[in-house]
Amino acid sequence: MELSVVMPCLNEAETVETCVRKTIGFFEDNGIDGEVVIADNGSTDGSQQLARDAGARVVPVIDKGYGNALMGGIRAARGRYVAMGDADDSYDFTTLGPFLDELRDGADLVMGNRFKGGIADGAMPPLHRYLGNPVLSFVGRLFFGSKIGDFHCGLRAFDKDAILRLGLQTGGMEFASEMVVKATLQGYDIREVPTTLSPDGRSRAPHLNTWRDGWRHLRFLMLYSPRWLFLIPGLVFMTLGLLAGIALSTGPVTVGEIAFDVDTLVGAGAALVIGFQAVLFALLTKVYAMQEGFLPHDQRVQKIIDWWSLERGLLLGGVLAVAGLGGLVASLLHWRVNSFGELDPRESLRIVVPAATALVMSLQAIFASLFVSILGIRRRQHPPIIDPAEEAAGVVDAAARRVAKDEQSAKDESAKGEPAKVTAGKSTAGKAAAGKSTSRKSGATKASGSDEGDESGASRA
């Protein structure tokens, strides 16, 4: 089968039948081997039967949520390619031709763009049209280097196997962003075609919640970009804190009629510490995400990790600690010069604040180095040298050789006319034939026994 069209459904009795019939008509008109899959998320209005009567295959999905419903339908799809769209009749499924053409041409993901194709009056709330979608799409392009202009278009098509390899996890509306972000990070061939959006055909309110789902999209974009969540803000804080701290450590700084003194120096020290911590968080988050497969491997981060050994981290922390302790000693000497009496805060804080900042950063560097090393223990694990199955086979072979050697030794001793020694799993000839040997003709012969309890083991010389 070439194409499966998956529609998430939760109480869409007013429109699901129309969507299914339009899609099947598209298949018939274009000679496409396809199917319609309704991923039902617990409808209670009879949507399931209406969809079946129209010719769709209904797949029940227990886990609630837009993303969960879609993933259930995608996994159940039988087509090589999958197109997805809402079952509210806001998208025209008879216009899937350009999507399928791009997939046949080698695209992994084909996105619709409603802003290029046209948004009918009343099809999208003004807040979504002019703020929500444009802003979130801009953030996605900025954070991940994507070229997609409409991150949240519900009409899209893709290669099923390629999308399943992404391991999509989100269960809500942010599923739309996750698909684009992960496909971009994996270097997929993503293309965009214009599509239209019409007012939906239902009378009830939509499932989409403007502020809740908008925040979930933004949260996902931030969490999948440690660079923008931690690194860039951290570098900004560190730069401002360091520059301000250096300028104020020697005396007040006046800009116009505004004078900056030790109070600003304290704030600069705090900014430096916060920024340094954010940079470390960016590194630690990236390492963890790479190891767990949330984010693709980054060669630049790998070079930093390879260079930043535990010893180098401890050395950096030690240098900062020495600088901080030196500052504290200097502050004590300054206090001693004043006979351990009352000090001028504007003078003493210029020594204490930089010293305390250096001490805090030293501990941050040491703890971060230890944590990276702990992550590295898991990353550098090697497989066992000997496979357990091969090791067990080796033990069995060694035992078999030992038994064979014991049997050969017993035969050799028996041939020499000497009593066989007791070995593992064998009885001696003396025990096997005790009291049974008799002197016949040329004399008595020695009996030899076996594991099977052969009591007649007497032989004639």
DOLUM-355896 format. One line per field, with one value per residue (C-alpha): x, y, z; residue in three letters. Coordinates in Angstrom, 1 decimal. Layout:
BEGIN
c1 <- [X, ...] $
c2 <- [Y, ...] $
c3 <- [Z, ...] $
resn <- [ala, ...] $
***
This chain:
BEGIN
c1 <- [0.0, 1.3, -0.5, -2.3, -4.2, -4.4, -6.9, -7.0, -10.6, -12.3, -16.1, -16.0, -19.4, -20.3, -17.3, -15.5, -17.7, -17.1, -13.3, -13.2, -15.3, -13.2, -10.0, -11.4, -12.5, -9.0, -7.6, -10.1, -9.6, -5.8, -5.5, -3.7, -3.6, -4.5, -6.5, -8.0, -7.1, -9.2, -7.2, -10.1, -9.2, -12.3, -15.2, -18.6, -20.7, -20.7, -17.8, -16.3, -19.3, -19.7, -16.1, -16.5, -19.6, -17.7, -14.9, -12.3, -10.4, -10.9, -8.0, -8.8, -6.1, -6.4, -3.8, -5.4, -3.9, -3.3, 0.2, -0.8, -3.7, -1.5, 1.2, -1.3, -2.7, 0.8, 1.9, -1.2, -0.9, -0.2, 1.1, 4.7, 3.7, 1.5, -0.4, -2.0, -4.7, -7.5, -10.9, -12.8, -13.0, -10.7, -8.2, -9.0, -7.8, -8.4, -5.3, -2.8, -1.4, 1.6, 2.5, 2.6, 4.6, 7.3, 7.4, 7.8, 10.7, 12.6, 11.4, 11.2, 8.7, 6.4, 4.9, 1.9, 2.1, -1.2, 0.3, 1.4, -1.7, -4.3, -6.3, -10.0, -11.8, -12.7, -10.5, -7.9, -8.3, -6.4, -4.2, -3.0, -2.7, -0.7, 1.1, 1.1, 2.0, 4.4, 6.3, 6.6, 7.6, 10.2, 11.6, 11.8, 13.7, 16.0, 16.8, 17.2, 18.0, 14.8, 13.5, 9.8, 7.5, 4.5, 5.6, 2.1, 0.3, -1.8, -1.7, 1.6, 2.9, 6.0, 7.8, 6.4, 9.7, 11.7, 9.3, 9.2, 13.0, 12.7, 11.2, 8.6, 7.5, 5.2, 1.5, -0.1, -0.3, 3.5, 3.8, 3.6, 6.7, 8.6, 8.2, 9.7, 12.5, 13.7, 13.5, 15.6, 18.2, 18.5, 19.1, 15.9, 14.9, 12.0, 10.0, 7.0, 4.0, 1.2, -2.1, -5.4, -7.2, -11.0, -13.3, -14.0, -17.4, -18.2, -20.4, -18.5, -15.4, -12.0, -9.8, -6.9, -6.3, -4.5, -2.3, -1.8, -0.9, 1.1, 3.2, 3.7, 5.0, 7.4, 8.5, 9.4, 11.4, 13.4, 14.1, 15.3, 17.8, 20.3, 22.2, 19.3, 18.0, 21.3, 24.4, 23.6, 21.9, 24.8, 27.4, 25.5, 25.4, 29.0, 30.2, 28.2, 29.2, 32.9, 33.1, 31.2, 33.2, 36.5, 35.4, 34.1, 36.8, 39.1, 36.5, 33.1, 32.1, 30.1, 27.9, 26.5, 24.8, 24.5, 27.3, 27.8, 29.6, 29.8, 26.1, 26.5, 29.7, 27.6, 25.1, 28.0, 29.4, 26.0, 25.6, 29.0, 28.1, 24.7, 26.1, 28.9, 26.3, 24.1, 27.1, 27.9, 24.2, 24.3, 27.3, 25.9, 22.5, 24.0, 26.1, 23.2, 20.9, 23.4, 24.0, 20.2, 19.5, 17.3, 19.6, 22.0, 25.7, 27.5, 31.2, 32.0, 30.6, 32.4, 35.7, 35.1, 34.3, 37.3, 39.5, 37.8, 39.0, 38.4, 42.0, 41.6, 38.4, 39.9, 42.9, 40.6, 38.6, 41.8, 43.1, 39.8, 39.9, 43.4, 42.4, 39.4, 41.4, 44.0, 41.3, 40.0, 43.5, 43.9, 40.6, 41.8, 45.0, 43.0, 40.9, 44.1, 45.5, 42.4, 43.0, 40.0, 37.7, 34.9, 35.6, 34.4, 32.1, 33.1, 36.6, 36.2, 33.6, 35.8, 38.1, 35.5, 33.0, 35.5, 37.0, 33.7, 32.7, 35.9, 35.3, 31.8, 32.9, 35.7, 33.2, 30.9, 33.8, 34.8, 31.3, 30.6, 33.8, 32.9, 29.4, 30.8, 33.2, 30.2, 28.4, 31.6, 31.7, 28.6, 29.7, 33.0, 31.8, 33.1, 31.4, 32.8, 35.8, 34.3, 30.7, 28.9, 27.7, 31.2, 32.6, 30.0, 30.9, 34.5, 33.8, 31.8, 34.7, 37.2, 35.1, 34.8, 38.5, 39.2, 36.7, 38.3, 41.7, 40.6, 39.1, 42.3, 44.4, 42.2, 42.6, 46.4, 46.7, 44.4, 46.5, 49.6, 47.9, 47.7, 44.6, 42.6, 42.6, 39.4, 38.3, 35.3, 32.2, 34.0, 34.2, 37.4, 37.8, 38.3, 34.9, 33.2, 34.5, 35.1, 35.0, 34.3, 37.8, 38.9, 42.1, 41.6, 44.1, 47.2, 46.1, 43.8, 43.2, 42.4, 38.9, 38.1, 34.7, 32.8, 30.3, 27.4, 28.2, 29.6, 30.1, 31.4, 34.5, 36.7, 39.0, 41.3, 45.0] $
c2 <- [0.0, 3.4, 6.0, 5.9, 9.0, 9.2, 11.4, 11.8, 11.8, 12.7, 13.3, 14.5, 13.0, 16.2, 16.1, 12.7, 11.1, 14.0, 13.9, 10.1, 10.3, 13.2, 11.2, 8.0, 10.0, 11.4, 7.8, 6.8, 9.8, 9.5, 5.7, 5.6, 2.5, 4.0, 3.8, 6.1, 5.4, 7.0, 7.1, 7.3, 8.7, 7.7, 9.3, 9.0, 10.5, 7.6, 8.9, 5.4, 3.9, 6.9, 6.5, 2.8, 3.3, 5.8, 3.3, 4.1, 1.7, 2.7, 2.2, 2.8, 4.7, 4.5, 7.2, 10.6, 13.5, 14.7, 13.2, 9.9, 9.5, 10.3, 7.9, 5.2, 5.8, 6.0, 2.7, 1.0, 2.5, 0.0, 2.5, 3.3, 7.0, 8.6, 11.8, 13.3, 15.9, 16.9, 15.3, 18.6, 19.3, 22.3, 20.8, 19.6, 16.0, 16.1, 18.3, 15.7, 15.3, 17.7, 16.1, 12.6, 13.9, 15.3, 12.0, 10.1, 12.4, 11.4, 13.8, 12.4, 15.0, 17.3, 20.2, 22.3, 26.0, 27.8, 31.2, 30.6, 28.7, 30.9, 31.1, 31.7, 34.3, 32.8, 29.7, 30.8, 33.1, 36.4, 35.6, 32.4, 33.9, 37.0, 36.1, 32.5, 30.6, 33.2, 33.6, 29.9, 29.1, 31.9, 30.4, 27.0, 28.4, 30.4, 27.6, 24.7, 26.2, 24.9, 26.4, 25.6, 28.6, 27.0, 24.7, 23.8, 23.0, 20.0, 18.8, 17.0, 13.8, 11.7, 8.5, 6.2, 4.4, 7.7, 9.2, 6.1, 6.2, 9.6, 8.0, 10.8, 10.9, 13.9, 13.1, 16.5, 19.3, 19.8, 16.6, 18.9, 20.8, 17.6, 16.0, 19.1, 19.6, 16.0, 15.6, 18.8, 17.7, 14.3, 16.1, 14.8, 16.1, 18.4, 20.3, 22.6, 23.0, 25.7, 24.5, 26.1, 26.3, 26.6, 27.1, 23.7, 22.2, 21.4, 23.3, 22.6, 24.4, 23.1, 20.9, 23.4, 25.6, 28.8, 29.5, 25.9, 24.4, 27.5, 27.2, 23.4, 24.2, 26.9, 24.7, 21.8, 24.1, 25.4, 22.0, 20.6, 23.5, 23.7, 26.3, 28.8, 27.7, 27.7, 28.5, 31.9, 33.4, 32.1, 33.7, 37.0, 36.9, 35.9, 38.7, 41.4, 40.2, 40.0, 43.4, 45.1, 43.3, 44.3, 47.9, 48.2, 46.3, 49.3, 52.0, 53.5, 54.0, 57.0, 57.1, 60.6, 61.4, 57.7, 56.3, 52.5, 51.3, 48.2, 47.4, 46.9, 44.9, 42.4, 42.1, 41.6, 38.8, 37.1, 37.5, 35.9, 33.0, 32.5, 32.7, 30.2, 27.8, 28.2, 27.4, 24.3, 23.3, 23.7, 21.3, 18.7, 18.8, 18.3, 15.4, 13.6, 14.3, 12.9, 9.7, 9.1, 9.8, 12.8, 15.0, 13.9, 13.6, 16.9, 16.8, 20.1, 19.0, 15.7, 17.6, 19.7, 16.5, 14.7, 17.7, 18.5, 15.6, 15.3, 16.4, 19.6, 20.4, 19.9, 22.0, 24.8, 24.6, 24.6, 27.7, 29.5, 28.3, 29.6, 33.0, 33.1, 32.1, 34.7, 37.3, 36.3, 36.4, 39.9, 41.0, 39.7, 41.6, 44.7, 44.2, 43.7, 47.0, 48.6, 46.9, 44.5, 47.4, 48.8, 48.8, 51.0, 48.6, 50.4, 49.2, 45.8, 44.6, 45.3, 42.5, 40.1, 40.0, 38.9, 36.4, 34.9, 34.8, 32.9, 30.4, 29.6, 29.2, 26.9, 24.5, 24.7, 23.7, 20.8, 19.5, 19.8, 17.9, 15.1, 14.9, 14.8, 12.0, 10.1, 10.4, 9.3, 6.0, 4.9, 6.3, 4.5, 1.1, -1.7, -5.0, -8.1, -9.7, -13.2, -13.9, -15.6, -18.4, -19.0, -19.0, -21.6, -23.8, -23.5, -24.8, -27.8, -28.6, -28.5, -30.8, -33.3, -33.3, -34.0, -36.9, -38.3, -38.0, -39.8, -42.6, -43.0, -43.0, -45.8, -47.9, -47.5, -48.6, -51.5, -52.7, -52.6, -54.9, -52.2, -51.4, -48.5, -45.4, -43.8, -41.0, -38.7, -40.6, -44.1, -47.0, -48.9, -52.5, -53.6, -52.3, -53.7, -57.3, -57.4, -61.1, -62.4, -63.2, -66.8, -68.6, -70.4, -72.3, -70.1, -68.1, -65.4, -62.4, -58.9, -57.6, -54.3, -52.6, -49.9, -47.0, -49.2, -51.5, -54.4, -57.0, -59.7, -57.6, -60.7, -61.5, -64.3, -63.9] $
c3 <- [0.0, -0.9, 1.2, 4.6, 5.7, 9.5, 11.2, 15.0, 16.2, 19.4, 19.0, 15.4, 14.4, 12.5, 10.1, 10.2, 7.5, 5.1, 5.6, 5.0, 1.8, 0.4, 1.0, -0.5, -3.5, -3.9, -3.9, -6.6, -8.8, -8.8, -8.8, -5.5, -3.4, -0.1, 3.1, 5.7, 9.4, 12.1, 15.3, 17.8, 21.2, 23.0, 21.1, 22.7, 19.9, 17.4, 15.3, 15.1, 13.3, 11.0, 9.9, 9.3, 7.2, 5.1, 4.4, 7.0, 9.3, 13.0, 15.4, 19.1, 21.0, 24.8, 25.8, 25.6, 23.6, 20.1, 19.8, 21.3, 18.9, 15.9, 17.0, 17.5, 14.0, 12.4, 13.9, 12.6, 9.1, 6.3, 3.7, 2.9, 3.2, 5.8, 5.6, 8.7, 9.1, 11.5, 11.1, 11.5, 7.7, 8.0, 5.6, 2.1, 1.7, -2.0, -2.3, -1.1, -4.6, -4.2, -0.8, -2.4, -5.4, -3.0, -1.1, -4.4, -5.2, -2.1, 0.6, 4.2, 5.5, 3.6, 5.5, 4.5, 4.8, 5.5, 5.4, 1.8, 0.7, 2.3, 5.5, 5.0, 7.2, 10.5, 10.0, 12.6, 15.6, 15.2, 18.2, 16.6, 13.1, 13.9, 17.2, 18.3, 15.1, 13.6, 16.9, 17.7, 14.1, 14.3, 17.5, 15.9, 13.0, 15.2, 17.7, 15.2, 11.8, 10.3, 7.0, 7.7, 7.8, 9.5, 12.3, 13.4, 10.2, 10.9, 7.3, 6.5, 4.9, 5.5, 5.0, 7.8, 8.5, 8.7, 11.2, 13.4, 13.6, 15.3, 18.4, 18.9, 22.6, 23.2, 23.7, 23.3, 20.7, 20.9, 18.9, 15.8, 16.9, 18.0, 14.5, 12.8, 15.3, 15.4, 11.6, 11.3, 13.8, 12.0, 8.7, 7.0, 3.6, 4.7, 2.1, 2.2, 0.0, 0.2, 1.7, 2.6, 5.9, 6.1, 9.0, 10.6, 10.2, 13.8, 16.2, 19.4, 20.7, 19.4, 21.6, 21.2, 24.3, 23.3, 26.3, 27.6, 24.2, 23.2, 26.4, 25.7, 22.3, 23.6, 26.5, 24.1, 21.9, 24.8, 26.4, 23.1, 22.7, 25.6, 23.5, 23.7, 27.1, 29.0, 26.9, 25.3, 28.4, 30.5, 28.3, 28.4, 32.2, 32.5, 30.1, 31.8, 35.3, 34.4, 32.7, 35.5, 38.2, 36.7, 36.3, 39.9, 41.7, 41.6, 42.4, 41.6, 38.0, 37.0, 33.9, 33.4, 36.7, 37.8, 40.1, 40.3, 43.4, 45.6, 45.5, 41.7, 42.3, 44.4, 41.5, 39.0, 41.1, 41.2, 37.5, 36.9, 39.1, 37.5, 34.0, 34.8, 36.2, 33.1, 30.8, 32.8, 32.6, 28.8, 28.6, 31.0, 29.4, 25.9, 27.1, 28.7, 25.8, 23.3, 25.4, 25.8, 22.1, 22.7, 20.6, 17.8, 18.3, 18.3, 17.3, 18.9, 22.3, 22.0, 21.5, 24.6, 26.7, 25.4, 26.4, 29.7, 31.8, 35.5, 36.2, 34.1, 35.9, 39.3, 38.2, 37.1, 40.3, 42.3, 40.6, 41.3, 44.9, 45.4, 44.0, 46.3, 49.4, 48.5, 48.4, 51.8, 53.2, 51.8, 53.4, 56.7, 56.4, 55.5, 58.6, 60.7, 59.4, 60.8, 64.2, 63.5, 64.0, 61.9, 58.1, 55.3, 53.2, 50.0, 50.6, 52.2, 49.7, 46.8, 48.2, 49.6, 46.7, 44.1, 46.5, 47.4, 43.7, 42.8, 45.6, 44.5, 40.9, 42.0, 43.6, 40.5, 38.3, 40.5, 40.9, 37.1, 36.3, 38.7, 37.1, 33.6, 34.6, 36.1, 32.7, 31.0, 33.0, 31.3, 27.9, 27.9, 29.0, 26.8, 26.1, 27.9, 26.2, 26.4, 25.4, 28.3, 25.9, 24.7, 28.2, 29.3, 26.3, 27.2, 30.7, 29.3, 26.9, 29.7, 31.8, 28.9, 28.3, 32.0, 32.1, 28.9, 30.5, 33.6, 31.6, 29.5, 32.7, 34.2, 31.0, 31.0, 34.7, 34.1, 31.1, 33.4, 35.9, 38.6, 40.6, 39.1, 41.2, 42.3, 39.9, 39.7, 38.6, 38.6, 41.1, 41.6, 40.5, 44.0, 45.1, 42.0, 42.5, 46.2, 47.5, 44.0, 42.6, 42.6, 41.6, 38.4, 36.3, 36.1, 39.1, 40.2, 38.0, 39.1, 38.5, 36.8, 37.1, 35.3, 36.0, 35.1, 38.1, 36.1, 38.8, 36.5, 35.7, 36.2, 33.3, 32.7, 32.3] $
resn <- [met, glu, leu, ser, val, val, met, pro, cys, leu, asn, glu, ala, glu, thr, val, glu, thr, cys, val, arg, lys, thr, ile, gly, phe, phe, glu, asp, asn, gly, ile, asp, gly, glu, val, val, ile, ala, asp, asn, gly, ser, thr, asp, gly, ser, gln, gln, leu, ala, arg, asp, ala, gly, ala, arg, val, val, pro, val, ile, asp, lys, gly, tyr, gly, asn, ala, leu, met, gly, gly, ile, arg, ala, ala, arg, gly, arg, tyr, val, ala, met, gly, asp, ala, asp, asp, ser, tyr, asp, phe, thr, thr, leu, gly, pro, phe, leu, asp, glu, leu, arg, asp, gly, ala, asp, leu, val, met, gly, asn, arg, phe, lys, gly, gly, ile, ala, asp, gly, ala, met, pro, pro, leu, his, arg, tyr, leu, gly, asn, pro, val, leu, ser, phe, val, gly, arg, leu, phe, phe, gly, ser, lys, ile, gly, asp, phe, his, cys, gly, leu, arg, ala, phe, asp, lys, asp, ala, ile, leu, arg, leu, gly, leu, gln, thr, gly, gly, met, glu, phe, ala, ser, glu, met, val, val, lys, ala, thr, leu, gln, gly, tyr, asp, ile, arg, glu, val, pro, thr, thr, leu, ser, pro, asp, gly, arg, ser, arg, ala, pro, his, leu, asn, thr, trp, arg, asp, gly, trp, arg, his, leu, arg, phe, leu, met, leu, tyr, ser, pro, arg, trp, leu, phe, leu, ile, pro, gly, leu, val, phe, met, thr, leu, gly, leu, leu, ala, gly, ile, ala, leu, ser, thr, gly, pro, val, thr, val, gly, glu, ile, ala, phe, asp, val, asp, thr, leu, val, gly, ala, gly, ala, ala, leu, val, ile, gly, phe, gln, ala, val, leu, phe, ala, leu, leu, thr, lys, val, tyr, ala, met, gln, glu, gly, phe, leu, pro, his, asp, gln, arg, val, gln, lys, ile, ile, asp, trp, trp, ser, leu, glu, arg, gly, leu, leu, leu, gly, gly, val, leu, ala, val, ala, gly, leu, gly, gly, leu, val, ala, ser, leu, leu, his, trp, arg, val, asn, ser, phe, gly, glu, leu, asp, pro, arg, glu, ser, leu, arg, ile, val, val, pro, ala, ala, thr, ala, leu, val, met, ser, leu, gln, ala, ile, phe, ala, ser, leu, phe, val, ser, ile, leu, gly, ile, arg, arg, arg, gln, his, pro, pro, ile, ile, asp, pro, ala, glu, glu, ala, ala, gly, val, val, asp, ala, ala, ala, arg, arg, val, ala, lys, asp, glu, gln, ser, ala, lys, asp, glu, ser, ala, lys, gly, glu, pro, ala, lys, val, thr, ala, gly, lys, ser, thr, ala, gly, lys, ala, ala, ala, gly, lys, ser, thr, ser, arg, lys, ser, gly, ala, thr, lys, ala, ser, gly, ser, asp, glu, gly, asp, glu, ser, gly, ala, ser, arg, ala] $
***
